[in-house]
Amino acid sequence: MITANPTPATAIPNNNLNAIGRCQLCGSTRLTAHVKFERNIGMLVLRQTRRLQASLCKTCVGSQQYWDFQLKNLLLGPWGMISLVITPIYLVTNTVSYATARRELANAVE
């Protein structure tokens, strides 16, 4: 007679929050957080959109990417009809993504 195991095996949750991994920008193995930054460049009739969606370490999130995307959004973003609406949305979503990543990486060792 075959009996089932009375205690089911507990599954390890697949949670990428505060995962140690390779930073996709600098390549170092550290605590990383998933971020998504977007940039809009308005050109009166046309527009260009750039997106960075990656797992980054604390150094790469704060010192390089966030400020680069925000500065280009502020200076080059609102120069078109659609861009006038899209740029403020990107500024807010970038800030939310940055704040979330910084909170996740608050205890990260550099």
Biopython code that builds the backbone (N, CA, C, O; Angstrom):
import numpy as np
from Bio.PDB.StructureBuilder import StructureBuilder

atoms = [
    (1, "MET", "N", (0.834, -1.172, 0.000)),
    (1, "MET", "CA", (0.000, 0.000, 0.000)),
    (1, "MET", "C", (0.883, 1.242, 0.000)),
    (1, "MET", "O", (1.818, 1.349, 0.794)),
    (2, "ILE", "N", (0.580, 2.181, -0.898)),
    (2, "ILE", "CA", (1.355, 3.419, -1.013)),
    (2, "ILE", "C", (0.610, 4.521, -0.275)),
    (2, "ILE", "O", (-0.583, 4.739, -0.487)),
    (3, "THR", "N", (1.340, 5.210, 0.598)),
    (3, "THR", "CA", (0.722, 6.308, 1.344)),
    (3, "THR", "C", (1.342, 7.615, 0.902)),
    (3, "THR", "O", (2.520, 7.678, 0.549)),
    (4, "ALA", "N", (0.544, 8.641, 0.926)),
    (4, "ALA", "CA", (1.020, 9.969, 0.553)),
    (4, "ALA", "C", (1.747, 10.596, 1.730)),
    (4, "ALA", "O", (1.475, 10.276, 2.887)),
    (5, "ASN", "N", (2.655, 11.476, 1.428)),
    (5, "ASN", "CA", (3.396, 12.186, 2.455)),
    (5, "ASN", "C", (2.431, 13.124, 3.186)),
    (5, "ASN", "O", (1.814, 13.971, 2.541)),
    (6, "PRO", "N", (2.279, 13.003, 4.509)),
    (6, "PRO", "CA", (1.317, 13.826, 5.219)),
    (6, "PRO", "C", (1.713, 15.300, 5.281)),
    (6, "PRO", "O", (0.849, 16.160, 5.454)),
    (7, "THR", "N", (2.984, 15.603, 5.144)),
    (7, "THR", "CA", (3.403, 17.012, 5.160)),
    (7, "THR", "C", (3.802, 17.407, 3.749)),
    (7, "THR", "O", (4.819, 16.934, 3.241)),
    (8, "PRO", "N", (3.027, 18.256, 3.115)),
    (8, "PRO", "CA", (3.364, 18.658, 1.747)),
    (8, "PRO", "C", (4.640, 19.483, 1.726)),
    (8, "PRO", "O", (4.934, 20.229, 2.660)),
    (9, "ALA", "N", (5.370, 19.339, 0.670)),
    (9, "ALA", "CA", (6.602, 20.111, 0.507)),
    (9, "ALA", "C", (6.237, 21.577, 0.314)),
    (9, "ALA", "O", (5.316, 21.909, -0.432)),
    (10, "THR", "N", (6.955, 22.424, 0.981)),
    (10, "THR", "CA", (6.688, 23.851, 0.842)),
    (10, "THR", "C", (7.422, 24.376, -0.377)),
    (10, "THR", "O", (8.605, 24.102, -0.577)),
    (11, "ALA", "N", (6.721, 25.112, -1.162)),
    (11, "ALA", "CA", (7.315, 25.670, -2.377)),
    (11, "ALA", "C", (8.048, 26.951, -2.031)),
    (11, "ALA", "O", (7.568, 27.756, -1.234)),
    (12, "ILE", "N", (9.184, 27.131, -2.620)),
    (12, "ILE", "CA", (9.935, 28.364, -2.435)),
    (12, "ILE", "C", (9.327, 29.410, -3.355)),
    (12, "ILE", "O", (9.245, 29.197, -4.564)),
    (13, "PRO", "N", (8.899, 30.544, -2.795)),
    (13, "PRO", "CA", (8.261, 31.543, -3.646)),
    (13, "PRO", "C", (9.255, 32.146, -4.624)),
    (13, "PRO", "O", (10.418, 32.380, -4.294)),
    (14, "ASN", "N", (8.779, 32.387, -5.807)),
    (14, "ASN", "CA", (9.603, 33.014, -6.838)),
    (14, "ASN", "C", (9.473, 34.517, -6.685)),
    (14, "ASN", "O", (8.635, 35.144, -7.333)),
    (15, "ASN", "N", (10.303, 35.093, -5.827)),
    (15, "ASN", "CA", (10.217, 36.500, -5.496)),
    (15, "ASN", "C", (11.537, 37.158, -5.850)),
    (15, "ASN", "O", (12.563, 36.830, -5.255)),
    (16, "ASN", "N", (11.535, 38.070, -6.795)),
    (16, "ASN", "CA", (12.758, 38.735, -7.221)),
    (16, "ASN", "C", (13.063, 39.986, -6.415)),
    (16, "ASN", "O", (14.011, 40.708, -6.726)),
    (17, "LEU", "N", (12.275, 40.250, -5.389)),
    (17, "LEU", "CA", (12.498, 41.413, -4.552)),
    (17, "LEU", "C", (13.819, 41.231, -3.810)),
    (17, "LEU", "O", (14.032, 40.211, -3.154)),
    (18, "ASN", "N", (14.691, 42.202, -3.913)),
    (18, "ASN", "CA", (15.994, 42.171, -3.262)),
    (18, "ASN", "C", (16.804, 40.948, -3.655)),
    (18, "ASN", "O", (17.394, 40.290, -2.798)),
    (19, "ALA", "N", (16.837, 40.647, -4.918)),
    (19, "ALA", "CA", (17.577, 39.493, -5.409)),
    (19, "ALA", "C", (19.025, 39.887, -5.677)),
    (19, "ALA", "O", (19.302, 40.956, -6.221)),
    (20, "ILE", "N", (19.939, 39.007, -5.286)),
    (20, "ILE", "CA", (21.335, 39.238, -5.622)),
    (20, "ILE", "C", (21.530, 38.707, -7.034)),
    (20, "ILE", "O", (21.240, 37.548, -7.331)),
    (21, "GLY", "N", (22.017, 39.567, -7.873)),
    (21, "GLY", "CA", (22.220, 39.190, -9.256)),
    (21, "GLY", "C", (23.240, 40.095, -9.910)),
    (21, "GLY", "O", (23.882, 40.907, -9.244)),
    (22, "ARG", "N", (23.382, 39.957, -11.180)),
    (22, "ARG", "CA", (24.338, 40.762, -11.932)),
    (22, "ARG", "C", (23.648, 42.030, -12.411)),
    (22, "ARG", "O", (22.594, 41.973, -13.045)),
    (23, "CYS", "N", (24.243, 43.164, -12.106)),
    (23, "CYS", "CA", (23.744, 44.448, -12.601)),
    (23, "CYS", "C", (23.887, 44.444, -14.124)),
    (23, "CYS", "O", (24.957, 44.147, -14.655)),
    (24, "GLN", "N", (22.807, 44.775, -14.811)),
    (24, "GLN", "CA", (22.829, 44.712, -16.268)),
    (24, "GLN", "C", (23.519, 45.914, -16.906)),
    (24, "GLN", "O", (23.660, 45.968, -18.128)),
    (25, "LEU", "N", (23.949, 46.876, -16.096)),
    (25, "LEU", "CA", (24.660, 48.026, -16.637)),
    (25, "LEU", "C", (26.164, 47.935, -16.389)),
    (25, "LEU", "O", (26.955, 48.039, -17.327)),
    (26, "CYS", "N", (26.560, 47.743, -15.136)),
    (26, "CYS", "CA", (27.995, 47.701, -14.829)),
    (26, "CYS", "C", (28.543, 46.280, -14.755)),
    (26, "CYS", "O", (29.756, 46.089, -14.833)),
    (27, "GLY", "N", (27.676, 45.283, -14.607)),
    (27, "GLY", "CA", (28.111, 43.897, -14.612)),
    (27, "GLY", "C", (28.554, 43.341, -13.278)),
    (27, "GLY", "O", (28.957, 42.180, -13.212)),
    (28, "SER", "N", (28.498, 44.123, -12.207)),
    (28, "SER", "CA", (28.926, 43.605, -10.908)),
    (28, "SER", "C", (27.820, 42.762, -10.278)),
    (28, "SER", "O", (26.637, 42.956, -10.559)),
    (29, "THR", "N", (28.223, 41.826, -9.424)),
    (29, "THR", "CA", (27.267, 40.973, -8.735)),
    (29, "THR", "C", (26.933, 41.617, -7.396)),
    (29, "THR", "O", (27.750, 41.635, -6.476)),
    (30, "ARG", "N", (25.730, 42.140, -7.308)),
    (30, "ARG", "CA", (25.275, 42.853, -6.111)),
    (30, "ARG", "C", (23.777, 42.659, -5.947)),
    (30, "ARG", "O", (23.128, 41.974, -6.737)),
    (31, "LEU", "N", (23.252, 43.272, -4.915)),
    (31, "LEU", "CA", (21.817, 43.340, -4.722)),
    (31, "LEU", "C", (21.251, 44.239, -5.817)),
    (31, "LEU", "O", (21.713, 45.368, -5.981)),
    (32, "THR", "N", (20.269, 43.764, -6.561)),
    (32, "THR", "CA", (19.714, 44.546, -7.675)),
    (32, "THR", "C", (18.215, 44.733, -7.505)),
    (32, "THR", "O", (17.556, 43.996, -6.771)),
    (33, "ALA", "N", (17.698, 45.726, -8.193)),
    (33, "ALA", "CA", (16.265, 45.998, -8.228)),
    (33, "ALA", "C", (15.866, 46.255, -9.670)),
    (33, "ALA", "O", (16.642, 46.805, -10.452)),
    (34, "HIS", "N", (14.667, 45.859, -10.012)),
    (34, "HIS", "CA", (14.163, 46.064, -11.373)),
    (34, "HIS", "C", (13.659, 47.491, -11.506)),
    (34, "HIS", "O", (12.853, 47.945, -10.694)),
    (35, "VAL", "N", (14.127, 48.197, -12.521)),
    (35, "VAL", "CA", (13.690, 49.568, -12.778)),
    (35, "VAL", "C", (13.253, 49.703, -14.225)),
    (35, "VAL", "O", (13.646, 48.921, -15.091)),
    (36, "LYS", "N", (12.434, 50.708, -14.463)),
    (36, "LYS", "CA", (12.008, 51.031, -15.819)),
    (36, "LYS", "C", (11.994, 52.553, -15.936)),
    (36, "LYS", "O", (11.157, 53.228, -15.339)),
    (37, "PHE", "N", (12.935, 53.075, -16.713)),
    (37, "PHE", "CA", (13.016, 54.506, -16.967)),
    (37, "PHE", "C", (12.670, 54.768, -18.424)),
    (37, "PHE", "O", (13.059, 54.003, -19.307)),
    (38, "GLU", "N", (11.936, 55.853, -18.675)),
    (38, "GLU", "CA", (11.550, 56.211, -20.030)),
    (38, "GLU", "C", (11.922, 57.661, -20.296)),
    (38, "GLU", "O", (11.880, 58.508, -19.404)),
    (39, "ARG", "N", (12.285, 57.924, -21.542)),
    (39, "ARG", "CA", (12.701, 59.269, -21.948)),
    (39, "ARG", "C", (11.994, 59.607, -23.249)),
    (39, "ARG", "O", (11.859, 58.764, -24.136)),
    (40, "ASN", "N", (11.550, 60.843, -23.349)),
    (40, "ASN", "CA", (10.865, 61.321, -24.542)),
    (40, "ASN", "C", (11.603, 62.539, -25.074)),
    (40, "ASN", "O", (11.968, 63.438, -24.316)),
    (41, "ILE", "N", (11.817, 62.561, -26.367)),
    (41, "ILE", "CA", (12.413, 63.724, -27.024)),
    (41, "ILE", "C", (11.411, 64.208, -28.064)),
    (41, "ILE", "O", (11.154, 63.530, -29.058)),
    (42, "GLY", "N", (10.853, 65.378, -27.824)),
    (42, "GLY", "CA", (9.864, 65.940, -28.738)),
    (42, "GLY", "C", (10.528, 66.740, -29.843)),
    (42, "GLY", "O", (11.488, 67.469, -29.597)),
    (43, "MET", "N", (10.013, 66.606, -31.072)),
    (43, "MET", "CA", (10.579, 67.303, -32.230)),
    (43, "MET", "C", (9.458, 67.924, -33.064)),
    (43, "MET", "O", (9.341, 67.634, -34.254)),
    (44, "LEU", "N", (8.649, 68.758, -32.461)),
    (44, "LEU", "CA", (7.515, 69.447, -33.071)),
    (44, "LEU", "C", (6.510, 68.484, -33.709)),
    (44, "LEU", "O", (5.382, 68.389, -33.225)),
    (45, "VAL", "N", (6.868, 67.782, -34.751)),
    (45, "VAL", "CA", (5.938, 66.874, -35.415)),
    (45, "VAL", "C", (6.215, 65.426, -35.013)),
    (45, "VAL", "O", (5.278, 64.641, -34.865)),
    (46, "LEU", "N", (7.477, 65.061, -34.836)),
    (46, "LEU", "CA", (7.876, 63.701, -34.476)),
    (46, "LEU", "C", (8.278, 63.641, -33.014)),
    (46, "LEU", "O", (8.362, 64.664, -32.335)),
    (47, "ARG", "N", (8.527, 62.428, -32.539)),
    (47, "ARG", "CA", (9.076, 62.256, -31.196)),
    (47, "ARG", "C", (9.840, 60.946, -31.132)),
    (47, "ARG", "O", (9.560, 60.012, -31.884)),
    (48, "GLN", "N", (10.815, 60.886, -30.216)),
    (48, "GLN", "CA", (11.597, 59.674, -29.975)),
    (48, "GLN", "C", (11.376, 59.245, -28.532)),
    (48, "GLN", "O", (11.332, 60.075, -27.625)),
    (49, "THR", "N", (11.240, 57.958, -28.334)),
    (49, "THR", "CA", (11.091, 57.416, -26.988)),
    (49, "THR", "C", (12.184, 56.388, -26.757)),
    (49, "THR", "O", (12.423, 55.518, -27.594)),
    (50, "ARG", "N", (12.844, 56.497, -25.614)),
    (50, "ARG", "CA", (13.850, 55.521, -25.215)),
    (50, "ARG", "C", (13.407, 54.922, -23.887)),
    (50, "ARG", "O", (12.830, 55.612, -23.047)),
    (51, "ARG", "N", (13.681, 53.631, -23.703)),
    (51, "ARG", "CA", (13.264, 52.934, -22.495)),
    (51, "ARG", "C", (14.419, 52.088, -21.975)),
    (51, "ARG", "O", (15.087, 51.390, -22.738)),
    (52, "LEU", "N", (14.642, 52.161, -20.669)),
    (52, "LEU", "CA", (15.606, 51.298, -19.994)),
    (52, "LEU", "C", (14.824, 50.468, -18.994)),
    (52, "LEU", "O", (14.256, 51.003, -18.042)),
    (53, "GLN", "N", (14.795, 49.175, -19.209)),
    (53, "GLN", "CA", (14.096, 48.247, -18.326)),
    (53, "GLN", "C", (15.100, 47.160, -17.968)),
    (53, "GLN", "O", (15.396, 46.284, -18.780)),
    (54, "ALA", "N", (15.628, 47.224, -16.727)),
    (54, "ALA", "CA", (16.718, 46.326, -16.360)),
    (54, "ALA", "C", (16.787, 46.145, -14.853)),
    (54, "ALA", "O", (16.108, 46.842, -14.098)),
    (55, "SER", "N", (17.608, 45.210, -14.430)),
    (55, "SER", "CA", (17.932, 45.020, -13.013)),
    (55, "SER", "C", (19.251, 45.719, -12.757)),
    (55, "SER", "O", (20.284, 45.340, -13.309)),
    (56, "LEU", "N", (19.212, 46.749, -11.914)),
    (56, "LEU", "CA", (20.385, 47.578, -11.679)),
    (56, "LEU", "C", (20.763, 47.590, -10.209)),
    (56, "LEU", "O", (19.917, 47.408, -9.333)),
    (57, "CYS", "N", (22.056, 47.807, -9.949)),
    (57, "CYS", "CA", (22.537, 47.934, -8.578)),
    (57, "CYS", "C", (22.260, 49.360, -8.079)),
    (57, "CYS", "O", (21.822, 50.227, -8.836)),
    (58, "LYS", "N", (22.524, 49.572, -6.805)),
    (58, "LYS", "CA", (22.233, 50.858, -6.170)),
    (58, "LYS", "C", (23.010, 52.006, -6.818)),
    (58, "LYS", "O", (22.467, 53.096, -7.001)),
    (59, "THR", "N", (24.255, 51.771, -7.159)),
    (59, "THR", "CA", (25.083, 52.806, -7.771)),
    (59, "THR", "C", (24.557, 53.220, -9.136)),
    (59, "THR", "O", (24.473, 54.410, -9.441)),
    (60, "CYS", "N", (24.208, 52.248, -9.949)),
    (60, "CYS", "CA", (23.746, 52.538, -11.308)),
    (60, "CYS", "C", (22.354, 53.165, -11.331)),
    (60, "CYS", "O", (22.053, 53.968, -12.214)),
    (61, "VAL", "N", (21.505, 52.807, -10.371)),
    (61, "VAL", "CA", (20.166, 53.396, -10.323)),
    (61, "VAL", "C", (20.259, 54.880, -10.015)),
    (61, "VAL", "O", (19.642, 55.699, -10.695)),
    (62, "GLY", "N", (21.023, 55.227, -8.997)),
    (62, "GLY", "CA", (21.018, 56.598, -8.513)),
    (62, "GLY", "C", (21.933, 57.552, -9.235)),
    (62, "GLY", "O", (21.527, 58.659, -9.590)),
    (63, "SER", "N", (23.152, 57.142, -9.455)),
    (63, "SER", "CA", (24.131, 58.114, -9.928)),
    (63, "SER", "C", (24.099, 58.346, -11.430)),
    (63, "SER", "O", (24.460, 59.431, -11.887)),
    (64, "GLN", "N", (23.678, 57.365, -12.204)),
    (64, "GLN", "CA", (23.799, 57.518, -13.646)),
    (64, "GLN", "C", (22.461, 57.652, -14.344)),
    (64, "GLN", "O", (22.169, 58.689, -14.939)),
    (65, "GLN", "N", (21.672, 56.641, -14.275)),
    (65, "GLN", "CA", (20.537, 56.517, -15.185)),
    (65, "GLN", "C", (19.365, 57.436, -14.864)),
    (65, "GLN", "O", (18.852, 58.111, -15.757)),
    (66, "TYR", "N", (18.940, 57.473, -13.625)),
    (66, "TYR", "CA", (17.763, 58.264, -13.275)),
    (66, "TYR", "C", (17.934, 59.729, -13.661)),
    (66, "TYR", "O", (17.065, 60.315, -14.307)),
    (67, "TRP", "N", (19.048, 60.310, -13.263)),
    (67, "TRP", "CA", (19.252, 61.738, -13.520)),
    (67, "TRP", "C", (19.438, 62.020, -15.003)),
    (67, "TRP", "O", (19.013, 63.071, -15.484)),
    (68, "ASP", "N", (20.057, 61.112, -15.731)),
    (68, "ASP", "CA", (20.215, 61.276, -17.175)),
    (68, "ASP", "C", (18.855, 61.292, -17.872)),
    (68, "ASP", "O", (18.589, 62.152, -18.712)),
    (69, "PHE", "N", (18.007, 60.345, -17.521)),
    (69, "PHE", "CA", (16.685, 60.275, -18.142)),
    (69, "PHE", "C", (15.826, 61.482, -17.756)),
    (69, "PHE", "O", (15.117, 62.031, -18.600)),
    (70, "GLN", "N", (15.885, 61.895, -16.492)),
    (70, "GLN", "CA", (15.062, 63.023, -16.058)),
    (70, "GLN", "C", (15.534, 64.337, -16.703)),
    (70, "GLN", "O", (14.705, 65.142, -17.125)),
    (71, "LEU", "N", (16.824, 64.556, -16.780)),
    (71, "LEU", "CA", (17.345, 65.783, -17.368)),
    (71, "LEU", "C", (16.968, 65.897, -18.844)),
    (71, "LEU", "O", (16.553, 66.960, -19.305)),
    (72, "LYS", "N", (17.113, 64.810, -19.570)),
    (72, "LYS", "CA", (16.745, 64.838, -20.991)),
    (72, "LYS", "C", (15.237, 64.985, -21.174)),
    (72, "LYS", "O", (14.792, 65.611, -22.136)),
    (73, "ASN", "N", (14.448, 64.419, -20.268)),
    (73, "ASN", "CA", (12.999, 64.629, -20.322)),
    (73, "ASN", "C", (12.653, 66.097, -20.106)),
    (73, "ASN", "O", (11.807, 66.648, -20.810)),
    (74, "LEU", "N", (13.301, 66.725, -19.141)),
    (74, "LEU", "CA", (12.994, 68.128, -18.833)),
    (74, "LEU", "C", (13.426, 69.079, -19.944)),
    (74, "LEU", "O", (12.694, 70.007, -20.289)),
    (75, "LEU", "N", (14.616, 68.850, -20.507)),
    (75, "LEU", "CA", (15.146, 69.777, -21.505)),
    (75, "LEU", "C", (14.645, 69.512, -22.925)),
    (75, "LEU", "O", (14.361, 70.452, -23.668)),
    (76, "LEU", "N", (14.536, 68.248, -23.303)),
    (76, "LEU", "CA", (14.204, 67.908, -24.685)),
    (76, "LEU", "C", (12.813, 67.312, -24.852)),
    (76, "LEU", "O", (12.383, 67.059, -25.977)),
    (77, "GLY", "N", (12.111, 67.087, -23.759)),
    (77, "GLY", "CA", (10.847, 66.376, -23.811)),
    (77, "GLY", "C", (9.657, 67.128, -24.385)),
    (77, "GLY", "O", (9.043, 66.651, -25.340)),
    (78, "PRO", "N", (9.315, 68.275, -23.843)),
    (78, "PRO", "CA", (8.005, 68.866, -24.187)),
    (78, "PRO", "C", (7.981, 69.706, -25.467)),
    (78, "PRO", "O", (7.325, 70.748, -25.483)),
    (79, "TRP", "N", (8.655, 69.306, -26.519)),
    (79, "TRP", "CA", (8.714, 70.110, -27.740)),
    (79, "TRP", "C", (7.846, 69.532, -28.852)),
    (79, "TRP", "O", (8.298, 69.402, -29.990)),
    (80, "GLY", "N", (6.627, 69.192, -28.536)),
    (80, "GLY", "CA", (5.690, 68.686, -29.531)),
    (80, "GLY", "C", (4.320, 68.536, -28.897)),
    (80, "GLY", "O", (4.188, 68.621, -27.676)),
    (81, "MET", "N", (3.312, 68.315, -29.704)),
    (81, "MET", "CA", (1.945, 68.228, -29.193)),
    (81, "MET", "C", (1.758, 66.997, -28.295)),
    (81, "MET", "O", (1.284, 67.122, -27.167)),
    (82, "ILE", "N", (2.122, 65.833, -28.783)),
    (82, "ILE", "CA", (1.986, 64.612, -27.989)),
    (82, "ILE", "C", (3.011, 64.613, -26.863)),
    (82, "ILE", "O", (2.721, 64.170, -25.752)),
    (83, "SER", "N", (4.192, 65.104, -27.149)),
    (83, "SER", "CA", (5.263, 65.127, -26.158)),
    (83, "SER", "C", (4.925, 66.011, -24.972)),
    (83, "SER", "O", (5.391, 65.761, -23.861)),
    (84, "LEU", "N", (4.132, 67.025, -25.191)),
    (84, "LEU", "CA", (3.718, 67.917, -24.111)),
    (84, "LEU", "C", (2.889, 67.164, -23.069)),
    (84, "LEU", "O", (2.897, 67.526, -21.893)),
    (85, "VAL", "N", (2.185, 66.135, -23.488)),
    (85, "VAL", "CA", (1.379, 65.317, -22.583)),
    (85, "VAL", "C", (2.191, 64.142, -22.032)),
    (85, "VAL", "O", (2.071, 63.809, -20.853)),
    (86, "ILE", "N", (3.003, 63.521, -22.864)),
    (86, "ILE", "CA", (3.738, 62.310, -22.484)),
    (86, "ILE", "C", (4.871, 62.599, -21.494)),
    (86, "ILE", "O", (5.097, 61.819, -20.569)),
    (87, "THR", "N", (5.575, 63.704, -21.681)),
    (87, "THR", "CA", (6.752, 63.993, -20.853)),
    (87, "THR", "C", (6.433, 64.070, -19.358)),
    (87, "THR", "O", (7.163, 63.465, -18.573)),
    (88, "PRO", "N", (5.383, 64.780, -18.916)),
    (88, "PRO", "CA", (5.092, 64.781, -17.473)),
    (88, "PRO", "C", (4.748, 63.387, -16.930)),
    (88, "PRO", "O", (5.063, 63.069, -15.783)),
    (89, "ILE", "N", (4.114, 62.576, -17.743)),
    (89, "ILE", "CA", (3.793, 61.209, -17.319)),
    (89, "ILE", "C", (5.084, 60.425, -17.108)),
    (89, "ILE", "O", (5.222, 59.710, -16.116)),
    (90, "TYR", "N", (6.031, 60.556, -18.039)),
    (90, "TYR", "CA", (7.320, 59.878, -17.898)),
    (90, "TYR", "C", (8.086, 60.391, -16.677)),
    (90, "TYR", "O", (8.740, 59.606, -15.990)),
    (91, "LEU", "N", (8.017, 61.675, -16.403)),
    (91, "LEU", "CA", (8.713, 62.223, -15.234)),
    (91, "LEU", "C", (8.185, 61.604, -13.943)),
    (91, "LEU", "O", (8.961, 61.272, -13.048)),
    (92, "VAL", "N", (6.879, 61.451, -13.850)),
    (92, "VAL", "CA", (6.283, 60.875, -12.642)),
    (92, "VAL", "C", (6.599, 59.375, -12.538)),
    (92, "VAL", "O", (6.985, 58.898, -11.472)),
    (93, "THR", "N", (6.436, 58.639, -13.635)),
    (93, "THR", "CA", (6.693, 57.194, -13.564)),
    (93, "THR", "C", (8.172, 56.893, -13.305)),
    (93, "THR", "O", (8.492, 55.924, -12.617)),
    (94, "ASN", "N", (9.074, 57.713, -13.849)),
    (94, "ASN", "CA", (10.504, 57.534, -13.560)),
    (94, "ASN", "C", (10.789, 57.759, -12.082)),
    (94, "ASN", "O", (11.574, 57.027, -11.480)),
    (95, "THR", "N", (10.154, 58.768, -11.498)),
    (95, "THR", "CA", (10.370, 59.070, -10.089)),
    (95, "THR", "C", (9.829, 57.958, -9.206)),
    (95, "THR", "O", (10.458, 57.600, -8.209)),
    (96, "VAL", "N", (8.675, 57.406, -9.555)),
    (96, "VAL", "CA", (8.117, 56.293, -8.787)),
    (96, "VAL", "C", (9.028, 55.066, -8.892)),
    (96, "VAL", "O", (9.281, 54.401, -7.888)),
    (97, "SER", "N", (9.514, 54.766, -10.075)),
    (97, "SER", "CA", (10.415, 53.630, -10.263)),
    (97, "SER", "C", (11.718, 53.832, -9.495)),
    (97, "SER", "O", (12.236, 52.894, -8.890)),
    (98, "TYR", "N", (12.240, 55.041, -9.519)),
    (98, "TYR", "CA", (13.479, 55.371, -8.797)),
    (98, "TYR", "C", (13.282, 55.227, -7.286)),
    (98, "TYR", "O", (14.114, 54.627, -6.605)),
    (99, "ALA", "N", (12.186, 55.774, -6.765)),
    (99, "ALA", "CA", (11.926, 55.718, -5.328)),
    (99, "ALA", "C", (11.719, 54.271, -4.862)),
    (99, "ALA", "O", (12.189, 53.889, -3.790)),
    (100, "THR", "N", (11.027, 53.484, -5.656)),
    (100, "THR", "CA", (10.816, 52.080, -5.320)),
    (100, "THR", "C", (12.138, 51.317, -5.302)),
    (100, "THR", "O", (12.391, 50.530, -4.390)),
    (101, "ALA", "N", (12.969, 51.546, -6.295)),
    (101, "ALA", "CA", (14.270, 50.868, -6.356)),
    (101, "ALA", "C", (15.166, 51.301, -5.201)),
    (101, "ALA", "O", (15.850, 50.467, -4.610)),
    (102, "ARG", "N", (15.173, 52.569, -4.875)),
    (102, "ARG", "CA", (16.001, 53.043, -3.763)),
    (102, "ARG", "C", (15.532, 52.452, -2.440)),
    (102, "ARG", "O", (16.349, 52.134, -1.576)),
    (103, "ARG", "N", (14.215, 52.302, -2.278)),
    (103, "ARG", "CA", (13.685, 51.703, -1.058)),
    (103, "ARG", "C", (14.078, 50.219, -0.978)),
    (103, "ARG", "O", (14.436, 49.730, 0.094)),
    (104, "GLU", "N", (14.012, 49.512, -2.101)),
    (104, "GLU", "CA", (14.394, 48.101, -2.133)),
    (104, "GLU", "C", (15.893, 47.925, -1.859)),
    (104, "GLU", "O", (16.307, 46.930, -1.264)),
    (105, "LEU", "N", (16.692, 48.888, -2.293)),
    (105, "LEU", "CA", (18.154, 48.789, -2.170)),
    (105, "LEU", "C", (18.699, 49.598, -1.008)),
    (105, "LEU", "O", (19.895, 49.886, -0.963)),
    (106, "ALA", "N", (17.840, 49.970, -0.070)),
    (106, "ALA", "CA", (18.278, 50.812, 1.056)),
    (106, "ALA", "C", (19.359, 50.145, 1.893)),
    (106, "ALA", "O", (20.265, 50.824, 2.376)),
    (107, "ASN", "N", (19.287, 48.845, 2.074)),
    (107, "ASN", "CA", (20.264, 48.126, 2.903)),
    (107, "ASN", "C", (21.360, 47.465, 2.094)),
    (107, "ASN", "O", (22.111, 46.644, 2.621)),
    (108, "ALA", "N", (21.461, 47.809, 0.832)),
    (108, "ALA", "CA", (22.470, 47.198, -0.032)),
    (108, "ALA", "C", (23.864, 47.702, 0.320)),
    (108, "ALA", "O", (24.067, 48.889, 0.574)),
    (109, "VAL", "N", (24.805, 46.790, 0.328)),
    (109, "VAL", "CA", (26.206, 47.142, 0.596)),
    (109, "VAL", "C", (26.856, 47.487, -0.733)),
    (109, "VAL", "O", (26.725, 46.747, -1.708)),
    (110, "GLU", "N", (27.553, 48.607, -0.767)),
    (110, "GLU", "CA", (28.233, 49.029, -1.992)),
    (110, "GLU", "C", (29.644, 48.542, -2.009)),
    (110, "GLU", "O", (30.375, 48.801, -2.964)),
]
sb = StructureBuilder()
sb.init_structure("model")
sb.init_model(0)
sb.init_chain("A")
sb.init_seg("    ")
for serial, (resi, resn, name, xyz) in enumerate(atoms, 1):
    if name == "N":
        sb.init_residue(resn, " ", resi, " ")
    sb.init_atom(name, np.array(xyz, "f"), 0.0, 1.0, " ", f" {name:<3s}", serial, name[0])
structure = sb.get_structure()
